[in-house]
Amino acid sequence: MNDIILIGSGGCMRELVWQIQQLNGECRVWNILGYVDKADRSGVSDIKVSGQSIPYLGGDDFLLRRTEQTNAAICVGNPSLRKKIAKNIQKNPHICFPNLILGNVKICSDVQIGKGCIISMDARISTNVALGDFVFLNMGSGICHDGKIGNYVTLSPDVRLAGNVTVEEGCDIGMGAKIIQGRHIGANAVIGAGSVVITDIAAGCMAAGAPAKEKKKKI
């Protein structure tokens, strides 16, 4: 088994622990050493998921001080926060960010994947898709042929991207959203849950509805 440290203590982290447990039930892959969190959680009980205790190891400095090669996963759904954490922790060259491919995932053999990606159970990625670094595909999300997904993008549960969709860096696509063939989503855009995107969305915008309409610029 490969040792790994999780970054974050919220629901995303606990859900990832459960998915790792499910994966290890089929083939033992990851041994979770514990978690780190920016907030001081000294004296707080271990986080427990399905009977497994995940100990608190310390703050970000715990990883920044490591002098041995260490696997880590950023368990944060918010793209901008995930980017901030990644930029900080990557100051230590001893920290590695493997791609976590969880249970019942289907990925075409020609898919290109960066580093630090989390591909949750039941995700589907079709042919000639490219994922950047630190992409988070939540449970049941799917990307059809020729998709291009930038760094730090989050696809919430059950998001569906049709063929030849481009999602630029830092976008946050809400639960159950659908994006039709060939659309382009600009950097740092936010797509509301349940939206149906049939037009391109400009960088930095929020869009929601069916069909989705740009609402306002992000602050």
PLY file of the C-alpha trace (Angstrom):
ply
format ascii 1.0
element vertex 219
property float x
property float y
property float z
element edge 218
property int vertex1
property int vertex2
end_header
0.00 0.00 0.00
1.05 3.58 -0.61
1.03 6.01 2.30
-0.84 9.26 1.78
-1.71 12.36 3.82
-4.98 14.18 3.21
-5.23 17.98 3.22
-8.48 19.35 4.64
-10.98 18.22 7.25
-14.41 18.89 5.74
-17.01 16.77 4.03
-14.91 16.43 0.89
-12.12 14.85 2.92
-14.46 12.49 4.78
-16.11 11.42 1.55
-12.70 10.74 0.01
-11.80 8.57 3.01
-14.94 6.52 2.42
-14.10 6.11 -1.28
-10.57 5.01 -0.43
-12.03 2.49 2.00
-14.23 1.14 -0.79
-11.28 0.96 -3.18
-9.07 -0.77 -0.60
-11.83 -3.35 -0.12
-11.21 -4.46 -3.70
-7.46 -3.86 -3.93
-5.43 -2.34 -1.13
-3.95 0.83 -2.64
-3.80 3.71 -0.13
-2.86 3.83 3.54
-4.07 7.10 5.05
-1.51 8.33 7.57
-3.70 11.22 8.73
-4.76 14.69 7.72
-3.52 18.25 7.98
-5.63 21.38 8.19
-4.87 25.08 8.25
-7.08 25.52 11.30
-5.43 24.37 14.53
-7.27 21.21 15.53
-4.97 20.23 18.40
-6.91 18.36 21.04
-9.74 17.61 18.63
-10.77 13.99 18.34
-9.67 12.07 15.28
-12.04 12.21 12.34
-13.87 8.91 12.06
-15.31 7.50 8.86
-16.99 4.09 8.85
-15.09 3.07 11.99
-11.68 4.24 10.75
-9.94 6.99 12.74
-7.96 9.56 10.76
-5.55 11.40 13.09
-4.80 15.11 12.93
-1.11 15.58 12.08
-0.83 19.36 12.20
-1.16 22.40 9.99
0.31 23.08 6.57
3.73 23.41 8.18
3.67 19.67 8.85
3.95 19.03 5.13
6.25 21.96 4.44
8.75 20.53 6.92
8.76 17.01 5.48
12.16 15.87 4.23
11.07 12.50 2.83
8.97 11.85 -0.22
5.35 12.11 0.84
2.12 11.59 -1.08
-0.63 14.13 -0.43
-4.14 14.80 -1.72
-5.94 18.14 -1.49
-9.47 17.33 -0.33
-11.06 20.71 -1.03
-13.89 21.27 -3.48
-13.47 25.04 -3.92
-11.16 25.63 -6.93
-9.56 28.87 -5.70
-8.83 27.44 -2.27
-7.44 24.25 -3.79
-5.14 26.36 -5.97
-3.97 28.38 -2.98
-3.15 25.22 -1.02
-1.38 23.61 -3.96
0.79 26.66 -4.59
1.82 26.70 -0.94
2.50 22.99 -0.42
4.42 22.68 -3.70
7.12 24.86 -2.15
8.35 21.59 -0.64
9.74 19.44 -3.50
9.38 16.32 -1.35
5.58 16.44 -1.53
4.08 14.43 -4.39
0.51 14.74 -5.63
-0.59 11.42 -7.16
-3.82 11.08 -9.09
-6.48 9.30 -7.05
-8.65 7.12 -9.26
-11.46 5.73 -7.13
-13.89 2.85 -7.53
-15.87 1.94 -10.65
-14.27 4.72 -12.69
-14.13 4.30 -16.47
-11.34 6.18 -18.27
-10.33 5.72 -21.90
-6.70 4.71 -22.32
-5.84 7.83 -24.36
-6.96 10.30 -21.68
-4.25 12.69 -20.49
-4.24 13.48 -16.77
-2.06 16.01 -14.95
-1.09 15.66 -11.31
-3.04 15.85 -8.08
-6.38 14.98 -9.69
-9.17 13.26 -7.79
-11.51 11.20 -9.94
-14.34 10.00 -7.75
-16.28 6.75 -7.99
-18.60 6.24 -10.95
-16.95 8.99 -13.00
-16.65 8.48 -16.77
-14.03 10.03 -19.06
-14.24 9.28 -22.79
-11.65 9.37 -25.57
-9.13 12.15 -26.26
-9.90 14.10 -23.07
-7.19 16.15 -21.34
-7.29 17.04 -17.65
-4.97 19.65 -16.12
-3.51 19.57 -12.61
-5.58 19.32 -9.41
-8.85 18.67 -11.21
-11.62 17.32 -8.99
-14.29 15.13 -10.59
-16.96 14.33 -8.06
-19.08 11.18 -7.98
-20.94 10.29 -11.13
-19.54 13.10 -13.27
-18.86 12.48 -16.95
-16.78 14.00 -19.75
-17.42 13.01 -23.36
-14.92 12.91 -26.23
-12.32 15.63 -26.87
-12.97 17.56 -23.66
-10.32 19.93 -22.34
-10.37 20.61 -18.61
-8.02 23.21 -17.12
-6.14 23.22 -13.82
-8.12 23.36 -10.55
-11.52 22.76 -12.17
-14.25 21.18 -10.02
-17.06 19.09 -11.46
-19.70 18.48 -8.80
-21.68 15.22 -8.59
-23.47 14.13 -11.76
-22.15 16.91 -13.99
-22.29 16.01 -17.69
-20.05 17.54 -20.34
-20.86 16.68 -23.96
-18.17 16.26 -26.59
-15.54 18.89 -27.36
-16.32 21.04 -24.31
-13.54 23.26 -22.96
-13.55 24.29 -19.31
-10.80 26.74 -18.47
-8.80 26.93 -15.23
-10.53 27.43 -11.90
-14.12 26.82 -12.97
-16.67 25.44 -10.52
-19.45 23.45 -12.20
-22.46 22.84 -9.93
-24.19 19.56 -9.21
-26.10 18.05 -12.09
-25.18 20.78 -14.57
-25.07 19.87 -18.25
-22.97 21.53 -20.95
-23.81 20.83 -24.58
-21.44 19.97 -27.41
-18.60 22.34 -28.23
-19.21 25.02 -25.59
-16.39 27.02 -23.99
-16.42 27.96 -20.30
-14.01 30.78 -19.48
-11.56 30.72 -16.60
-12.95 31.00 -13.05
-16.57 30.85 -14.17
-19.21 29.34 -11.87
-22.08 27.28 -13.27
-25.07 26.84 -10.98
-26.44 23.45 -9.96
-28.85 21.93 -12.45
-27.99 24.42 -15.18
-28.05 23.58 -18.88
-25.34 25.48 -20.72
-26.04 25.99 -24.43
-23.85 29.05 -25.07
-20.25 29.94 -24.25
-19.75 31.46 -20.79
-17.28 34.31 -20.35
-14.36 34.15 -17.94
-15.15 35.15 -14.37
-18.92 34.99 -14.83
-21.63 33.16 -12.95
-24.31 31.41 -14.98
-27.42 29.51 -13.94
-30.71 28.25 -15.30
-32.00 26.11 -18.13
-30.85 27.47 -20.43
-28.08 29.04 -18.37
-27.72 32.80 -18.45
-24.85 34.88 -17.15
-25.94 36.53 -13.92
-23.12 38.68 -12.63
-19.38 38.95 -12.46
-17.64 37.16 -9.65
-16.16 39.47 -7.01
0 1
1 2
2 3
3 4
4 5
5 6
6 7
7 8
8 9
9 10
10 11
11 12
12 13
13 14
14 15
15 16
16 17
17 18
18 19
19 20
20 21
21 22
22 23
23 24
24 25
25 26
26 27
27 28
28 29
29 30
30 31
31 32
32 33
33 34
34 35
35 36
36 37
37 38
38 39
39 40
40 41
41 42
42 43
43 44
44 45
45 46
46 47
47 48
48 49
49 50
50 51
51 52
52 53
53 54
54 55
55 56
56 57
57 58
58 59
59 60
60 61
61 62
62 63
63 64
64 65
65 66
66 67
67 68
68 69
69 70
70 71
71 72
72 73
73 74
74 75
75 76
76 77
77 78
78 79
79 80
80 81
81 82
82 83
83 84
84 85
85 86
86 87
87 88
88 89
89 90
90 91
91 92
92 93
93 94
94 95
95 96
96 97
97 98
98 99
99 100
100 101
101 102
102 103
103 104
104 105
105 106
106 107
107 108
108 109
109 110
110 111
111 112
112 113
113 114
114 115
115 116
116 117
117 118
118 119
119 120
120 121
121 122
122 123
123 124
124 125
125 126
126 127
127 128
128 129
129 130
130 131
131 132
132 133
133 134
134 135
135 136
136 137
137 138
138 139
139 140
140 141
141 142
142 143
143 144
144 145
145 146
146 147
147 148
148 149
149 150
150 151
151 152
152 153
153 154
154 155
155 156
156 157
157 158
158 159
159 160
160 161
161 162
162 163
163 164
164 165
165 166
166 167
167 168
168 169
169 170
170 171
171 172
172 173
173 174
174 175
175 176
176 177
177 178
178 179
179 180
180 181
181 182
182 183
183 184
184 185
185 186
186 187
187 188
188 189
189 190
190 191
191 192
192 193
193 194
194 195
195 196
196 197
197 198
198 199
199 200
200 201
201 202
202 203
203 204
204 205
205 206
206 207
207 208
208 209
209 210
210 211
211 212
212 213
213 214
214 215
215 216
216 217
217 218
